[in-house]
Amino acid sequence: MNVDLPVDAVEAVTEAEKVGVLFNAIGPRRLRLVTHLDVSGDGFDDGLEALVGALKTAVSRA
């Protein structure tokens, strides 16, 4: 999934790394996210919750 952001993608990556979610910045405001093949539904939900929190933090600092 590609995501366009209202903030710098590197800032979003940095905030997400702090909560254990890893993904790539593929442009100044674009992210690339994938899951590992064996991530459970609960693991996906946990990662998504952490990602949302990290993105909110990045946006609030912009």
PDBQT receptor file of N, H, CA, C and O in Angstrom, charges set to zero:
ATOM      1  N   MET A   1       0.849  -1.160   0.000  1.00  0.00    +0.000 N 
ATOM      2  CA  MET A   1       0.000   0.000   0.000  1.00  0.00    +0.000 C 
ATOM      3  C   MET A   1       0.897   1.226   0.000  1.00  0.00    +0.000 C 
ATOM      4  O   MET A   1       1.867   1.278   0.756  1.00  0.00    +0.000 OA
ATOM      5  N   ASN A   2       0.596   2.200  -0.822  1.00  0.00    +0.000 N 
ATOM      6  H   ASN A   2      -0.192   2.158  -1.436  1.00  0.00    +0.000 HD
ATOM      7  CA  ASN A   2       1.285   3.486  -0.805  1.00  0.00    +0.000 C 
ATOM      8  C   ASN A   2       0.393   4.500  -0.105  1.00  0.00    +0.000 C 
ATOM      9  O   ASN A   2      -0.823   4.499  -0.297  1.00  0.00    +0.000 OA
ATOM     10  N   VAL A   3       0.988   5.355   0.698  1.00  0.00    +0.000 N 
ATOM     11  H   VAL A   3       1.976   5.355   0.853  1.00  0.00    +0.000 HD
ATOM     12  CA  VAL A   3       0.252   6.350   1.467  1.00  0.00    +0.000 C 
ATOM     13  C   VAL A   3       0.869   7.714   1.220  1.00  0.00    +0.000 C 
ATOM     14  O   VAL A   3       2.078   7.885   1.375  1.00  0.00    +0.000 OA
ATOM     15  N   ASP A   4       0.044   8.696   0.833  1.00  0.00    +0.000 N 
ATOM     16  H   ASP A   4      -0.938   8.557   0.707  1.00  0.00    +0.000 HD
ATOM     17  CA  ASP A   4       0.503  10.076   0.708  1.00  0.00    +0.000 C 
ATOM     18  C   ASP A   4       0.217  10.799   2.018  1.00  0.00    +0.000 C 
ATOM     19  O   ASP A   4      -0.867  10.658   2.584  1.00  0.00    +0.000 OA
ATOM     20  N   LEU A   5       1.189  11.575   2.501  1.00  0.00    +0.000 N 
ATOM     21  H   LEU A   5       2.069  11.690   2.040  1.00  0.00    +0.000 HD
ATOM     22  CA  LEU A   5       1.107  12.214   3.816  1.00  0.00    +0.000 C 
ATOM     23  C   LEU A   5       1.080  13.731   3.728  1.00  0.00    +0.000 C 
ATOM     24  O   LEU A   5       1.552  14.311   2.750  1.00  0.00    +0.000 OA
ATOM     25  N   PRO A   6       0.520  14.376   4.760  1.00  0.00    +0.000 N 
ATOM     26  CA  PRO A   6       0.598  15.829   4.853  1.00  0.00    +0.000 C 
ATOM     27  C   PRO A   6       1.878  16.295   5.554  1.00  0.00    +0.000 C 
ATOM     28  O   PRO A   6       2.045  17.489   5.802  1.00  0.00    +0.000 OA
ATOM     29  N   VAL A   7       2.780  15.364   5.873  1.00  0.00    +0.000 N 
ATOM     30  H   VAL A   7       2.644  14.394   5.671  1.00  0.00    +0.000 HD
ATOM     31  CA  VAL A   7       4.034  15.675   6.567  1.00  0.00    +0.000 C 
ATOM     32  C   VAL A   7       5.186  14.961   5.879  1.00  0.00    +0.000 C 
ATOM     33  O   VAL A   7       4.978  14.122   5.003  1.00  0.00    +0.000 OA
ATOM     34  N   ASP A   8       6.400  15.300   6.283  1.00  0.00    +0.000 N 
ATOM     35  H   ASP A   8       6.569  15.981   6.995  1.00  0.00    +0.000 HD
ATOM     36  CA  ASP A   8       7.601  14.670   5.756  1.00  0.00    +0.000 C 
ATOM     37  C   ASP A   8       7.598  13.171   6.058  1.00  0.00    +0.000 C 
ATOM     38  O   ASP A   8       7.399  12.771   7.205  1.00  0.00    +0.000 OA
ATOM     39  N   ALA A   9       7.813  12.354   5.049  1.00  0.00    +0.000 N 
ATOM     40  H   ALA A   9       7.974  12.679   4.118  1.00  0.00    +0.000 HD
ATOM     41  CA  ALA A   9       7.777  10.904   5.215  1.00  0.00    +0.000 C 
ATOM     42  C   ALA A   9       8.863  10.402   6.161  1.00  0.00    +0.000 C 
ATOM     43  O   ALA A   9       8.632   9.453   6.910  1.00  0.00    +0.000 OA
ATOM     44  N   VAL A  10      10.029  11.014   6.142  1.00  0.00    +0.000 N 
ATOM     45  H   VAL A  10      10.217  11.785   5.534  1.00  0.00    +0.000 HD
ATOM     46  CA  VAL A  10      11.113  10.581   7.031  1.00  0.00    +0.000 C 
ATOM     47  C   VAL A  10      10.711  10.781   8.491  1.00  0.00    +0.000 C 
ATOM     48  O   VAL A  10      11.034   9.951   9.340  1.00  0.00    +0.000 OA
ATOM     49  N   GLU A  11      10.013  11.871   8.788  1.00  0.00    +0.000 N 
ATOM     50  H   GLU A  11       9.750  12.546   8.099  1.00  0.00    +0.000 HD
ATOM     51  CA  GLU A  11       9.524  12.111  10.152  1.00  0.00    +0.000 C 
ATOM     52  C   GLU A  11       8.539  11.012  10.563  1.00  0.00    +0.000 C 
ATOM     53  O   GLU A  11       8.579  10.536  11.698  1.00  0.00    +0.000 OA
ATOM     54  N   ALA A  12       7.663  10.614   9.654  1.00  0.00    +0.000 N 
ATOM     55  H   ALA A  12       7.630  11.001   8.732  1.00  0.00    +0.000 HD
ATOM     56  CA  ALA A  12       6.710   9.542   9.947  1.00  0.00    +0.000 C 
ATOM     57  C   ALA A  12       7.439   8.228  10.208  1.00  0.00    +0.000 C 
ATOM     58  O   ALA A  12       7.093   7.501  11.140  1.00  0.00    +0.000 OA
ATOM     59  N   VAL A  13       8.447   7.917   9.392  1.00  0.00    +0.000 N 
ATOM     60  H   VAL A  13       8.728   8.507   8.635  1.00  0.00    +0.000 HD
ATOM     61  CA  VAL A  13       9.235   6.698   9.577  1.00  0.00    +0.000 C 
ATOM     62  C   VAL A  13       9.929   6.720  10.937  1.00  0.00    +0.000 C 
ATOM     63  O   VAL A  13       9.935   5.715  11.648  1.00  0.00    +0.000 OA
ATOM     64  N   THR A  14      10.508   7.851  11.296  1.00  0.00    +0.000 N 
ATOM     65  H   THR A  14      10.503   8.667  10.719  1.00  0.00    +0.000 HD
ATOM     66  CA  THR A  14      11.214   7.984  12.576  1.00  0.00    +0.000 C 
ATOM     67  C   THR A  14      10.276   7.758  13.750  1.00  0.00    +0.000 C 
ATOM     68  O   THR A  14      10.622   7.037  14.685  1.00  0.00    +0.000 OA
ATOM     69  N   GLU A  15       9.101   8.358  13.717  1.00  0.00    +0.000 N 
ATOM     70  H   GLU A  15       8.819   8.944  12.957  1.00  0.00    +0.000 HD
ATOM     71  CA  GLU A  15       8.136   8.190  14.809  1.00  0.00    +0.000 C 
ATOM     72  C   GLU A  15       7.656   6.744  14.893  1.00  0.00    +0.000 C 
ATOM     73  O   GLU A  15       7.510   6.205  15.991  1.00  0.00    +0.000 OA
ATOM     74  N   ALA A  16       7.411   6.117  13.761  1.00  0.00    +0.000 N 
ATOM     75  H   ALA A  16       7.530   6.554  12.869  1.00  0.00    +0.000 HD
ATOM     76  CA  ALA A  16       6.939   4.732  13.762  1.00  0.00    +0.000 C 
ATOM     77  C   ALA A  16       8.008   3.775  14.285  1.00  0.00    +0.000 C 
ATOM     78  O   ALA A  16       7.689   2.818  14.990  1.00  0.00    +0.000 OA
ATOM     79  N   GLU A  17       9.267   4.024  13.948  1.00  0.00    +0.000 N 
ATOM     80  H   GLU A  17       9.527   4.802  13.376  1.00  0.00    +0.000 HD
ATOM     81  CA  GLU A  17      10.352   3.176  14.457  1.00  0.00    +0.000 C 
ATOM     82  C   GLU A  17      10.387   3.175  15.977  1.00  0.00    +0.000 C 
ATOM     83  O   GLU A  17      10.725   2.163  16.592  1.00  0.00    +0.000 OA
ATOM     84  N   LYS A  18      10.037   4.312  16.590  1.00  0.00    +0.000 N 
ATOM     85  H   LYS A  18       9.762   5.134  16.091  1.00  0.00    +0.000 HD
ATOM     86  CA  LYS A  18      10.031   4.420  18.050  1.00  0.00    +0.000 C 
ATOM     87  C   LYS A  18       9.032   3.467  18.696  1.00  0.00    +0.000 C 
ATOM     88  O   LYS A  18       9.205   3.079  19.852  1.00  0.00    +0.000 OA
ATOM     89  N   VAL A  19       7.983   3.084  17.958  1.00  0.00    +0.000 N 
ATOM     90  H   VAL A  19       7.842   3.399  17.019  1.00  0.00    +0.000 HD
ATOM     91  CA  VAL A  19       6.970   2.174  18.506  1.00  0.00    +0.000 C 
ATOM     92  C   VAL A  19       7.039   0.791  17.849  1.00  0.00    +0.000 C 
ATOM     93  O   VAL A  19       6.121  -0.016  17.999  1.00  0.00    +0.000 OA
ATOM     94  N   GLY A  20       8.128   0.520  17.122  1.00  0.00    +0.000 N 
ATOM     95  H   GLY A  20       8.874   1.175  17.001  1.00  0.00    +0.000 HD
ATOM     96  CA  GLY A  20       8.365  -0.810  16.583  1.00  0.00    +0.000 C 
ATOM     97  C   GLY A  20       7.709  -1.121  15.256  1.00  0.00    +0.000 C 
ATOM     98  O   GLY A  20       7.612  -2.289  14.881  1.00  0.00    +0.000 OA
ATOM     99  N   VAL A  21       7.254  -0.104  14.533  1.00  0.00    +0.000 N 
ATOM    100  H   VAL A  21       7.332   0.845  14.838  1.00  0.00    +0.000 HD
ATOM    101  CA  VAL A  21       6.652  -0.315  13.215  1.00  0.00    +0.000 C 
ATOM    102  C   VAL A  21       7.646   0.179  12.171  1.00  0.00    +0.000 C 
ATOM    103  O   VAL A  21       8.073   1.333  12.206  1.00  0.00    +0.000 OA
ATOM    104  N   LEU A  22       8.011  -0.700  11.245  1.00  0.00    +0.000 N 
ATOM    105  H   LEU A  22       7.664  -1.638  11.217  1.00  0.00    +0.000 HD
ATOM    106  CA  LEU A  22       9.019  -0.371  10.239  1.00  0.00    +0.000 C 
ATOM    107  C   LEU A  22       8.388  -0.314   8.857  1.00  0.00    +0.000 C 
ATOM    108  O   LEU A  22       7.609  -1.193   8.488  1.00  0.00    +0.000 OA
ATOM    109  N   PHE A  23       8.723   0.718   8.094  1.00  0.00    +0.000 N 
ATOM    110  H   PHE A  23       9.355   1.432   8.394  1.00  0.00    +0.000 HD
ATOM    111  CA  PHE A  23       8.283   0.850   6.711  1.00  0.00    +0.000 C 
ATOM    112  C   PHE A  23       9.214   1.824   6.013  1.00  0.00    +0.000 C 
ATOM    113  O   PHE A  23      10.138   2.350   6.634  1.00  0.00    +0.000 OA
ATOM    114  N   ASN A  24       8.985   2.071   4.735  1.00  0.00    +0.000 N 
ATOM    115  H   ASN A  24       8.235   1.643   4.230  1.00  0.00    +0.000 HD
ATOM    116  CA  ASN A  24       9.902   2.876   3.937  1.00  0.00    +0.000 C 
ATOM    117  C   ASN A  24       9.275   4.177   3.469  1.00  0.00    +0.000 C 
ATOM    118  O   ASN A  24       8.092   4.228   3.130  1.00  0.00    +0.000 OA
ATOM    119  N   ALA A  25      10.081   5.225   3.455  1.00  0.00    +0.000 N 
ATOM    120  H   ALA A  25      11.041   5.184   3.730  1.00  0.00    +0.000 HD
ATOM    121  CA  ALA A  25       9.720   6.466   2.777  1.00  0.00    +0.000 C 
ATOM    122  C   ALA A  25      10.168   6.302   1.329  1.00  0.00    +0.000 C 
ATOM    123  O   ALA A  25      11.343   6.038   1.073  1.00  0.00    +0.000 OA
ATOM    124  N   ILE A  26       9.246   6.455   0.381  1.00  0.00    +0.000 N 
ATOM    125  H   ILE A  26       8.292   6.669   0.589  1.00  0.00    +0.000 HD
ATOM    126  CA  ILE A  26       9.599   6.300  -1.031  1.00  0.00    +0.000 C 
ATOM    127  C   ILE A  26       9.501   7.624  -1.780  1.00  0.00    +0.000 C 
ATOM    128  O   ILE A  26       9.634   7.670  -3.003  1.00  0.00    +0.000 OA
ATOM    129  N   GLY A  27       9.272   8.676  -1.047  1.00  0.00    +0.000 N 
ATOM    130  H   GLY A  27       9.163   8.639  -0.053  1.00  0.00    +0.000 HD
ATOM    131  CA  GLY A  27       9.206  10.022  -1.599  1.00  0.00    +0.000 C 
ATOM    132  C   GLY A  27       9.126  10.999  -0.449  1.00  0.00    +0.000 C 
ATOM    133  O   GLY A  27       9.052  10.585   0.708  1.00  0.00    +0.000 OA
ATOM    134  N   PRO A  28       9.138  12.276  -0.739  1.00  0.00    +0.000 N 
ATOM    135  CA  PRO A  28       9.114  13.277   0.330  1.00  0.00    +0.000 C 
ATOM    136  C   PRO A  28       7.897  13.165   1.248  1.00  0.00    +0.000 C 
ATOM    137  O   PRO A  28       7.994  13.470   2.437  1.00  0.00    +0.000 OA
ATOM    138  N   ARG A  29       6.767  12.737   0.719  1.00  0.00    +0.000 N 
ATOM    139  H   ARG A  29       6.688  12.489  -0.247  1.00  0.00    +0.000 HD
ATOM    140  CA  ARG A  29       5.539  12.613   1.507  1.00  0.00    +0.000 C 
ATOM    141  C   ARG A  29       4.802  11.311   1.204  1.00  0.00    +0.000 C 
ATOM    142  O   ARG A  29       3.582  11.230   1.345  1.00  0.00    +0.000 OA
ATOM    143  N   ARG A  30       5.548  10.305   0.791  1.00  0.00    +0.000 N 
ATOM    144  H   ARG A  30       6.539  10.371   0.676  1.00  0.00    +0.000 HD
ATOM    145  CA  ARG A  30       4.924   9.028   0.422  1.00  0.00    +0.000 C 
ATOM    146  C   ARG A  30       5.612   7.880   1.140  1.00  0.00    +0.000 C 
ATOM    147  O   ARG A  30       6.837   7.837   1.255  1.00  0.00    +0.000 OA
ATOM    148  N   LEU A  31       4.782   6.939   1.626  1.00  0.00    +0.000 N 
ATOM    149  H   LEU A  31       3.787   6.974   1.533  1.00  0.00    +0.000 HD
ATOM    150  CA  LEU A  31       5.262   5.761   2.345  1.00  0.00    +0.000 C 
ATOM    151  C   LEU A  31       4.921   4.500   1.583  1.00  0.00    +0.000 C 
ATOM    152  O   LEU A  31       3.970   4.466   0.801  1.00  0.00    +0.000 OA
ATOM    153  N   ARG A  32       5.701   3.472   1.817  1.00  0.00    +0.000 N 
ATOM    154  H   ARG A  32       6.473   3.499   2.452  1.00  0.00    +0.000 HD
ATOM    155  CA  ARG A  32       5.410   2.129   1.300  1.00  0.00    +0.000 C 
ATOM    156  C   ARG A  32       5.310   1.213   2.497  1.00  0.00    +0.000 C 
ATOM    157  O   ARG A  32       6.248   1.111   3.288  1.00  0.00    +0.000 OA
ATOM    158  N   LEU A  33       4.160   0.534   2.636  1.00  0.00    +0.000 N 
ATOM    159  H   LEU A  33       3.398   0.616   1.993  1.00  0.00    +0.000 HD
ATOM    160  CA  LEU A  33       3.925  -0.365   3.758  1.00  0.00    +0.000 C 
ATOM    161  C   LEU A  33       3.543  -1.746   3.243  1.00  0.00    +0.000 C 
ATOM    162  O   LEU A  33       2.741  -1.875   2.318  1.00  0.00    +0.000 OA
ATOM    163  N   VAL A  34       4.122  -2.774   3.850  1.00  0.00    +0.000 N 
ATOM    164  H   VAL A  34       4.774  -2.669   4.601  1.00  0.00    +0.000 HD
ATOM    165  CA  VAL A  34       3.750  -4.164   3.576  1.00  0.00    +0.000 C 
ATOM    166  C   VAL A  34       3.787  -4.915   4.901  1.00  0.00    +0.000 C 
ATOM    167  O   VAL A  34       4.425  -4.472   5.856  1.00  0.00    +0.000 OA
ATOM    168  N   THR A  35       3.104  -6.049   4.954  1.00  0.00    +0.000 N 
ATOM    169  H   THR A  35       2.586  -6.409   4.178  1.00  0.00    +0.000 HD
ATOM    170  CA  THR A  35       3.192  -6.892   6.143  1.00  0.00    +0.000 C 
ATOM    171  C   THR A  35       3.966  -8.153   5.804  1.00  0.00    +0.000 C 
ATOM    172  O   THR A  35       4.052  -8.547   4.641  1.00  0.00    +0.000 OA
ATOM    173  N   HIS A  36       4.519  -8.773   6.811  1.00  0.00    +0.000 N 
ATOM    174  H   HIS A  36       4.449  -8.452   7.756  1.00  0.00    +0.000 HD
ATOM    175  CA  HIS A  36       5.175 -10.060   6.654  1.00  0.00    +0.000 C 
ATOM    176  C   HIS A  36       4.093 -11.107   6.428  1.00  0.00    +0.000 C 
ATOM    177  O   HIS A  36       2.964 -10.948   6.892  1.00  0.00    +0.000 OA
ATOM    178  N   LEU A  37       4.429 -12.157   5.728  1.00  0.00    +0.000 N 
ATOM    179  H   LEU A  37       5.346 -12.286   5.351  1.00  0.00    +0.000 HD
ATOM    180  CA  LEU A  37       3.467 -13.199   5.373  1.00  0.00    +0.000 C 
ATOM    181  C   LEU A  37       2.772 -13.820   6.576  1.00  0.00    +0.000 C 
ATOM    182  O   LEU A  37       1.592 -14.161   6.498  1.00  0.00    +0.000 OA
ATOM    183  N   ASP A  38       3.486 -13.972   7.688  1.00  0.00    +0.000 N 
ATOM    184  H   ASP A  38       4.444 -13.695   7.752  1.00  0.00    +0.000 HD
ATOM    185  CA  ASP A  38       2.892 -14.688   8.822  1.00  0.00    +0.000 C 
ATOM    186  C   ASP A  38       2.405 -13.780   9.955  1.00  0.00    +0.000 C 
ATOM    187  O   ASP A  38       2.287 -14.233  11.093  1.00  0.00    +0.000 OA
ATOM    188  N   VAL A  39       2.124 -12.517   9.663  1.00  0.00    +0.000 N 
ATOM    189  H   VAL A  39       2.220 -12.149   8.738  1.00  0.00    +0.000 HD
ATOM    190  CA  VAL A  39       1.565 -11.626  10.685  1.00  0.00    +0.000 C 
ATOM    191  C   VAL A  39       0.113 -12.028  10.931  1.00  0.00    +0.000 C 
ATOM    192  O   VAL A  39      -0.674 -12.164   9.994  1.00  0.00    +0.000 OA
ATOM    193  N   SER A  40      -0.229 -12.216  12.206  1.00  0.00    +0.000 N 
ATOM    194  H   SER A  40       0.410 -12.106  12.967  1.00  0.00    +0.000 HD
ATOM    195  CA  SER A  40      -1.601 -12.601  12.560  1.00  0.00    +0.000 C 
ATOM    196  C   SER A  40      -2.525 -11.392  12.454  1.00  0.00    +0.000 C 
ATOM    197  O   SER A  40      -2.070 -10.257  12.317  1.00  0.00    +0.000 OA
ATOM    198  N   GLY A  41      -3.813 -11.650  12.519  1.00  0.00    +0.000 N 
ATOM    199  H   GLY A  41      -4.183 -12.572  12.630  1.00  0.00    +0.000 HD
ATOM    200  CA  GLY A  41      -4.787 -10.566  12.530  1.00  0.00    +0.000 C 
ATOM    201  C   GLY A  41      -4.579  -9.640  13.706  1.00  0.00    +0.000 C 
ATOM    202  O   GLY A  41      -4.644  -8.419  13.566  1.00  0.00    +0.000 OA
ATOM    203  N   ASP A  42      -4.325 -10.227  14.879  1.00  0.00    +0.000 N 
ATOM    204  H   ASP A  42      -4.272 -11.219  14.993  1.00  0.00    +0.000 HD
ATOM    205  CA  ASP A  42      -4.071  -9.413  16.070  1.00  0.00    +0.000 C 
ATOM    206  C   ASP A  42      -2.786  -8.606  15.923  1.00  0.00    +0.000 C 
ATOM    207  O   ASP A  42      -2.727  -7.443  16.324  1.00  0.00    +0.000 OA
ATOM    208  N   GLY A  43      -1.760  -9.224  15.348  1.00  0.00    +0.000 N 
ATOM    209  H   GLY A  43      -1.808 -10.169  15.023  1.00  0.00    +0.000 HD
ATOM    210  CA  GLY A  43      -0.505  -8.515  15.124  1.00  0.00    +0.000 C 
ATOM    211  C   GLY A  43      -0.687  -7.356  14.159  1.00  0.00    +0.000 C 
ATOM    212  O   GLY A  43      -0.111  -6.284  14.341  1.00  0.00    +0.000 OA
ATOM    213  N   PHE A  44      -1.496  -7.583  13.129  1.00  0.00    +0.000 N 
ATOM    214  H   PHE A  44      -1.964  -8.454  12.981  1.00  0.00    +0.000 HD
ATOM    215  CA  PHE A  44      -1.791  -6.511  12.182  1.00  0.00    +0.000 C 
ATOM    216  C   PHE A  44      -2.512  -5.361  12.883  1.00  0.00    +0.000 C 
ATOM    217  O   PHE A  44      -2.159  -4.195  12.705  1.00  0.00    +0.000 OA
ATOM    218  N   ASP A  45      -3.524  -5.701  13.680  1.00  0.00    +0.000 N 
ATOM    219  H   ASP A  45      -3.811  -6.648  13.825  1.00  0.00    +0.000 HD
ATOM    220  CA  ASP A  45      -4.277  -4.672  14.411  1.00  0.00    +0.000 C 
ATOM    221  C   ASP A  45      -3.370  -3.879  15.350  1.00  0.00    +0.000 C 
ATOM    222  O   ASP A  45      -3.469  -2.655  15.430  1.00  0.00    +0.000 OA
ATOM    223  N   ASP A  46      -2.488  -4.581  16.060  1.00  0.00    +0.000 N 
ATOM    224  H   ASP A  46      -2.408  -5.576  15.996  1.00  0.00    +0.000 HD
ATOM    225  CA  ASP A  46      -1.553  -3.907  16.974  1.00  0.00    +0.000 C 
ATOM    226  C   ASP A  46      -0.618  -2.973  16.209  1.00  0.00    +0.000 C 
ATOM    227  O   ASP A  46      -0.377  -1.840  16.626  1.00  0.00    +0.000 OA
ATOM    228  N   GLY A  47      -0.097  -3.460  15.090  1.00  0.00    +0.000 N 
ATOM    229  H   GLY A  47      -0.292  -4.380  14.751  1.00  0.00    +0.000 HD
ATOM    230  CA  GLY A  47       0.795  -2.637  14.278  1.00  0.00    +0.000 C 
ATOM    231  C   GLY A  47       0.086  -1.427  13.699  1.00  0.00    +0.000 C 
ATOM    232  O   GLY A  47       0.649  -0.334  13.646  1.00  0.00    +0.000 OA
ATOM    233  N   LEU A  48      -1.148  -1.626  13.264  1.00  0.00    +0.000 N 
ATOM    234  H   LEU A  48      -1.605  -2.514  13.307  1.00  0.00    +0.000 HD
ATOM    235  CA  LEU A  48      -1.916  -0.518  12.710  1.00  0.00    +0.000 C 
ATOM    236  C   LEU A  48      -2.192   0.546  13.770  1.00  0.00    +0.000 C 
ATOM    237  O   LEU A  48      -2.089   1.742  13.498  1.00  0.00    +0.000 OA
ATOM    238  N   GLU A  49      -2.540   0.109  14.967  1.00  0.00    +0.000 N 
ATOM    239  H   GLU A  49      -2.623  -0.862  15.188  1.00  0.00    +0.000 HD
ATOM    240  CA  GLU A  49      -2.781   1.048  16.065  1.00  0.00    +0.000 C 
ATOM    241  C   GLU A  49      -1.510   1.854  16.379  1.00  0.00    +0.000 C 
ATOM    242  O   GLU A  49      -1.568   3.068  16.575  1.00  0.00    +0.000 OA
ATOM    243  N   ALA A  50      -0.378   1.169  16.422  1.00  0.00    +0.000 N 
ATOM    244  H   ALA A  50      -0.331   0.183  16.262  1.00  0.00    +0.000 HD
ATOM    245  CA  ALA A  50       0.894   1.852  16.681  1.00  0.00    +0.000 C 
ATOM    246  C   ALA A  50       1.230   2.818  15.547  1.00  0.00    +0.000 C 
ATOM    247  O   ALA A  50       1.707   3.926  15.791  1.00  0.00    +0.000 OA
ATOM    248  N   LEU A  51       0.981   2.397  14.314  1.00  0.00    +0.000 N 
ATOM    249  H   LEU A  51       0.594   1.496  14.116  1.00  0.00    +0.000 HD
ATOM    250  CA  LEU A  51       1.250   3.245  13.156  1.00  0.00    +0.000 C 
ATOM    251  C   LEU A  51       0.396   4.508  13.191  1.00  0.00    +0.000 C 
ATOM    252  O   LEU A  51       0.900   5.605  12.951  1.00  0.00    +0.000 OA
ATOM    253  N   VAL A  52      -0.877   4.363  13.485  1.00  0.00    +0.000 N 
ATOM    254  H   VAL A  52      -1.287   3.472  13.680  1.00  0.00    +0.000 HD
ATOM    255  CA  VAL A  52      -1.768   5.527  13.557  1.00  0.00    +0.000 C 
ATOM    256  C   VAL A  52      -1.273   6.510  14.613  1.00  0.00    +0.000 C 
ATOM    257  O   VAL A  52      -1.243   7.717  14.374  1.00  0.00    +0.000 OA
ATOM    258  N   GLY A  53      -0.887   6.002  15.770  1.00  0.00    +0.000 N 
ATOM    259  H   GLY A  53      -0.911   5.022  15.964  1.00  0.00    +0.000 HD
ATOM    260  CA  GLY A  53      -0.359   6.871  16.821  1.00  0.00    +0.000 C 
ATOM    261  C   GLY A  53       0.895   7.603  16.379  1.00  0.00    +0.000 C 
ATOM    262  O   GLY A  53       1.047   8.797  16.638  1.00  0.00    +0.000 OA
ATOM    263  N   ALA A  54       1.790   6.890  15.714  1.00  0.00    +0.000 N 
ATOM    264  H   ALA A  54       1.666   5.920  15.504  1.00  0.00    +0.000 HD
ATOM    265  CA  ALA A  54       3.036   7.503  15.242  1.00  0.00    +0.000 C 
ATOM    266  C   ALA A  54       2.760   8.573  14.188  1.00  0.00    +0.000 C 
ATOM    267  O   ALA A  54       3.388   9.632  14.199  1.00  0.00    +0.000 OA
ATOM    268  N   LEU A  55       1.829   8.303  13.286  1.00  0.00    +0.000 N 
ATOM    269  H   LEU A  55       1.318   7.443  13.277  1.00  0.00    +0.000 HD
ATOM    270  CA  LEU A  55       1.503   9.291  12.259  1.00  0.00    +0.000 C 
ATOM    271  C   LEU A  55       0.843  10.524  12.871  1.00  0.00    +0.000 C 
ATOM    272  O   LEU A  55       1.114  11.648  12.448  1.00  0.00    +0.000 OA
ATOM    273  N   LYS A  56      -0.011  10.319  13.855  1.00  0.00    +0.000 N 
ATOM    274  H   LYS A  56      -0.230   9.406  14.199  1.00  0.00    +0.000 HD
ATOM    275  CA  LYS A  56      -0.622  11.467  14.542  1.00  0.00    +0.000 C 
ATOM    276  C   LYS A  56       0.450  12.324  15.209  1.00  0.00    +0.000 C 
ATOM    277  O   LYS A  56       0.374  13.552  15.178  1.00  0.00    +0.000 OA
ATOM    278  N   THR A  57       1.445  11.679  15.808  1.00  0.00    +0.000 N 
ATOM    279  H   THR A  57       1.506  10.681  15.833  1.00  0.00    +0.000 HD
ATOM    280  CA  THR A  57       2.542  12.421  16.432  1.00  0.00    +0.000 C 
ATOM    281  C   THR A  57       3.310  13.216  15.384  1.00  0.00    +0.000 C 
ATOM    282  O   THR A  57       3.615  14.390  15.593  1.00  0.00    +0.000 OA
ATOM    283  N   ALA A  58       3.622  12.583  14.263  1.00  0.00    +0.000 N 
ATOM    284  H   ALA A  58       3.374  11.629  14.094  1.00  0.00    +0.000 HD
ATOM    285  CA  ALA A  58       4.364  13.269  13.200  1.00  0.00    +0.000 C 
ATOM    286  C   ALA A  58       3.573  14.460  12.661  1.00  0.00    +0.000 C 
ATOM    287  O   ALA A  58       4.142  15.527  12.427  1.00  0.00    +0.000 OA
ATOM    288  N   VAL A  59       2.272  14.284  12.463  1.00  0.00    +0.000 N 
ATOM    289  H   VAL A  59       1.811  13.417  12.653  1.00  0.00    +0.000 HD
ATOM    290  CA  VAL A  59       1.436  15.371  11.944  1.00  0.00    +0.000 C 
ATOM    291  C   VAL A  59       1.347  16.508  12.956  1.00  0.00    +0.000 C 
ATOM    292  O   VAL A  59       1.371  17.679  12.577  1.00  0.00    +0.000 OA
ATOM    293  N   SER A  60       1.246  16.173  14.236  1.00  0.00    +0.000 N 
ATOM    294  H   SER A  60       1.227  15.222  14.544  1.00  0.00    +0.000 HD
ATOM    295  CA  SER A  60       1.116  17.219  15.257  1.00  0.00    +0.000 C 
ATOM    296  C   SER A  60       2.382  18.066  15.375  1.00  0.00    +0.000 C 
ATOM    297  O   SER A  60       2.325  19.210  15.824  1.00  0.00    +0.000 OA
ATOM    298  N   ARG A  61       3.512  17.512  14.977  1.00  0.00    +0.000 N 
ATOM    299  H   ARG A  61       3.558  16.583  14.611  1.00  0.00    +0.000 HD
ATOM    300  CA  ARG A  61       4.784  18.248  15.039  1.00  0.00    +0.000 C 
ATOM    301  C   ARG A  61       5.035  19.090  13.796  1.00  0.00    +0.000 C 
ATOM    302  O   ARG A  61       5.927  19.939  13.778  1.00  0.00    +0.000 OA
ATOM    303  N   ALA A  62       4.245  18.848  12.762  1.00  0.00    +0.000 N 
ATOM    304  H   ALA A  62       3.521  18.159  12.777  1.00  0.00    +0.000 HD
ATOM    305  CA  ALA A  62       4.458  19.558  11.481  1.00  0.00    +0.000 C 
ATOM    306  C   ALA A  62       4.004  21.005  11.553  1.00  0.00    +0.000 C 
ATOM    307  O   ALA A  62       4.112  21.735  10.569  1.00  0.00    +0.000 OA
TER     308      ALA A  62
